Amino acid sequence: LVQYGVGELEGRMRAARAHFMALIERQDERLTEGGLIDDEMGFQFTQAAHTLGRAARDVVLFCFDQAPTGGIYSHHPVQRRLRDVLAGLKHASFTPATVGRVGKARMGGDYGHRGF
């Protein structure tokens, strides 16, 4: 079980991180050429950041699940990581509503106000 979890979660993290880094590289190229970040690239960044954040959350939750009973105490290292990742995902950029707005725009609807 643990080996499977580590294998699956590492794969998800690597894939999410690689996609996010590729977007950053594309953004840098576009900006170097004098271009701007359009809605499409903004949508891609929103999706990629959300996916990477959720993958990180899944890793930390897996570690918490595998930790000994002491993992519930504030002095345990996994507890700090758990609080950090969960607090970060409460940021508006990582809410399901934001990704839902991207999906709505992809289906031809109005995204609404763009914060990026």
C-alpha positions as CSV (number, residue, x, y, z in Angstrom):
1,L,0.0,0.0,0.0
2,V,2.7,2.5,0.9
3,Q,4.8,1.7,-2.1
4,Y,1.8,2.1,-4.4
5,G,0.9,5.4,-2.8
6,V,4.4,6.7,-3.1
7,G,4.7,5.6,-6.7
8,E,1.3,7.0,-7.7
9,L,1.7,10.3,-5.9
10,E,5.3,10.9,-7.1
11,G,4.1,10.4,-10.6
12,R,1.2,12.9,-10.2
13,M,3.6,15.5,-8.6
14,R,6.1,15.1,-11.4
15,A,3.5,15.4,-14.1
16,A,1.9,18.4,-12.5
17,R,5.2,20.1,-11.9
18,A,6.5,19.4,-15.4
19,H,3.3,20.9,-16.9
20,F,3.5,24.0,-14.7
21,M,7.2,24.5,-15.6
22,A,6.5,24.1,-19.3
23,L,3.9,26.9,-19.0
24,I,6.4,29.1,-17.3
25,E,8.8,28.5,-20.1
26,R,6.2,29.3,-22.7
27,Q,5.2,32.5,-20.8
28,D,8.9,33.6,-20.7
29,E,9.2,33.0,-24.4
30,R,6.1,35.0,-25.1
31,L,7.1,37.9,-22.9
32,T,10.6,37.9,-24.4
33,E,9.0,38.3,-27.8
34,G,6.9,41.2,-26.6
35,G,3.7,39.3,-26.3
36,L,1.2,39.4,-23.5
37,I,-0.4,36.8,-21.3
38,D,-3.8,36.2,-22.8
39,D,-6.9,34.6,-21.3
40,E,-6.0,31.1,-22.7
41,M,-2.6,31.2,-21.0
42,G,-4.2,32.5,-17.8
43,F,-6.7,29.7,-17.9
44,Q,-3.9,27.2,-18.3
45,F,-1.9,28.6,-15.4
46,T,-5.0,28.5,-13.2
47,Q,-5.6,24.8,-14.1
48,A,-1.9,23.9,-13.7
49,A,-1.5,25.7,-10.3
50,H,-4.7,24.1,-9.1
51,T,-3.6,20.6,-10.2
52,L,-0.2,21.0,-8.7
53,G,-1.6,22.3,-5.4
54,R,-4.0,19.4,-5.2
55,A,-1.3,16.9,-6.0
56,A,0.8,18.4,-3.2
57,R,-2.2,18.2,-0.8
58,D,-2.6,14.5,-1.7
59,V,1.0,13.8,-0.9
60,V,0.8,15.5,2.5
61,L,-2.5,13.8,3.3
62,F,-0.9,10.4,2.4
63,C,2.1,11.2,4.7
64,F,-0.3,12.1,7.5
65,D,-2.2,8.9,7.0
66,Q,1.0,6.9,7.2
67,A,2.4,8.8,10.2
68,P,2.2,7.3,13.7
69,T,-0.3,8.5,16.2
70,G,2.2,11.3,17.2
71,G,1.3,12.9,13.8
72,I,-1.7,14.6,15.5
73,Y,0.5,16.7,17.7
74,S,1.6,20.2,16.7
75,H,5.3,19.5,17.2
76,H,5.3,16.6,14.7
77,P,6.9,17.6,11.4
78,V,4.0,16.2,9.3
79,Q,1.5,18.4,11.2
80,R,3.3,21.6,10.0
81,R,3.2,20.4,6.4
82,L,-0.4,19.5,6.7
83,R,-1.3,22.9,8.0
84,D,0.8,24.7,5.4
85,V,-0.7,22.9,2.4
86,L,-4.2,23.1,3.6
87,A,-3.9,26.8,4.5
88,G,-2.4,27.5,1.0
89,L,-5.3,25.7,-0.7
90,K,-7.7,28.1,1.0
91,H,-6.4,30.9,-1.2
92,A,-9.0,32.0,-3.7
93,S,-6.9,30.8,-6.7
94,F,-7.1,27.2,-5.5
95,T,-10.8,26.9,-4.8
96,P,-13.0,24.6,-6.9
97,A,-15.0,27.6,-7.9
98,T,-12.1,29.2,-9.7
99,V,-11.4,26.0,-11.7
100,G,-15.1,25.7,-12.4
101,R,-15.0,29.2,-13.9
102,V,-12.2,28.0,-16.2
103,G,-14.4,25.0,-17.2
104,K,-17.3,27.4,-17.8
105,A,-15.2,29.6,-20.1
106,R,-13.9,26.5,-21.9
107,M,-17.5,25.5,-22.6
108,G,-18.3,29.0,-24.1
109,G,-19.6,30.7,-20.9
110,D,-18.4,33.9,-19.3
111,Y,-15.4,33.5,-17.0
112,G,-16.2,36.7,-15.1
113,H,-13.7,39.1,-13.6
114,R,-10.1,38.0,-14.3
115,G,-7.8,38.4,-11.4
116,F,-4.7,37.5,-13.4
